[in-house]
């Protein structure tokens, strides 16, 4: 059963590769991207698309960095709180319920 999924995964990867390869071969004509102040970039269309895709990934990752940092800080605080709670001595009055109950 596991070998079937590995074969299926390989076939899907090969299909994606050949699709992208055919896309690259079909888009070899030159394209120009016009920037500000009359500057332009002339390159094969596949490189323009690849550069736009990579730029989109970079912008997306940079947009997520503050949230990742915030989650890491909250995880560190929670970890410190849980280690300090386990190291605290037991309450002297057994009648009193613990704080989390």
C-alpha positions in Angstrom: 0.0 0.0 0.0 2.8 2.4 0.9 4.6 1.7 -2.4 1.4 2.6 -4.3 1.3 6.0 -2.6 5.0 6.6 -3.4 4.4 5.7 -7.0 1.4 8.0 -7.2 3.4 10.8 -5.6 6.2 10.3 -8.1 3.7 10.3 -11.0 2.2 13.6 -9.8 5.6 15.2 -9.4 6.6 14.1 -12.9 3.3 15.5 -14.3 3.9 18.9 -12.6 7.5 18.9 -13.9 6.5 18.2 -17.5 3.7 20.7 -17.4 6.1 23.4 -16.2 8.7 22.3 -18.7 6.1 22.6 -21.6 5.1 26.0 -20.3 8.7 27.2 -20.3 9.2 25.8 -23.9 6.1 27.5 -25.1 6.9 30.9 -23.6 10.4 31.6 -24.9 9.6 34.7 -26.8 10.9 37.9 -25.4 8.7 40.1 -23.1 9.4 43.5 -21.7 8.4 44.8 -18.2 8.2 48.6 -18.0 9.1 50.2 -14.7 9.0 53.8 -13.6 11.0 56.6 -15.3 11.3 54.8 -18.6 13.3 51.8 -17.4 12.4 48.4 -18.7 13.5 44.8 -18.4 13.6 42.6 -21.4 13.7 38.9 -20.8 12.1 35.6 -22.0 8.4 35.4 -20.8 9.1 32.3 -18.6 11.7 34.3 -16.6 9.2 37.2 -16.1 6.6 34.8 -14.8 9.1 33.1 -12.6 10.3 36.4 -11.2 6.8 37.5 -10.5 6.0 34.2 -8.7 9.2 34.4 -6.6 8.5 38.1 -5.7 5.0 37.0 -4.6 6.4 34.3 -2.3 8.8 36.8 -0.8 6.1 39.4 -0.1 3.9 36.7 1.4 6.6 35.4 3.7 7.6 38.9 4.8 3.9 39.6 5.5 3.7 36.6 7.8 6.9 37.2 9.8 5.4 39.5 12.5 2.6 36.9 13.2 5.2 34.1 13.4 7.2 36.1 15.9 4.2 36.9 18.0 3.2 33.2 18.1 6.8 32.2 19.1 6.7 34.7 21.9 3.4 33.5 23.2 4.7 29.9 23.0 7.8 30.8 25.0 5.6 32.5 27.6 3.3 29.5 27.9 6.3 27.2 28.2 7.8 29.3 31.0 4.4 29.4 32.7 4.0 25.7 32.5 7.5 24.9 33.8 7.1 27.4 36.7 3.7 25.9 37.6 5.1 22.4 37.8 8.0 23.5 39.9 5.8 25.4 42.4 5.2 23.7 45.8 1.9 22.0 46.5 -0.7 24.2 48.4 -0.7 23.7 52.1 -4.6 23.5 52.3 -5.8 20.3 50.5 -9.4 21.7 50.6 -8.6 24.5 48.2 -8.9 23.5 44.5 -6.0 24.2 42.2 -6.0 27.4 40.1 -6.8 25.7 36.8 -9.9 23.8 38.0 
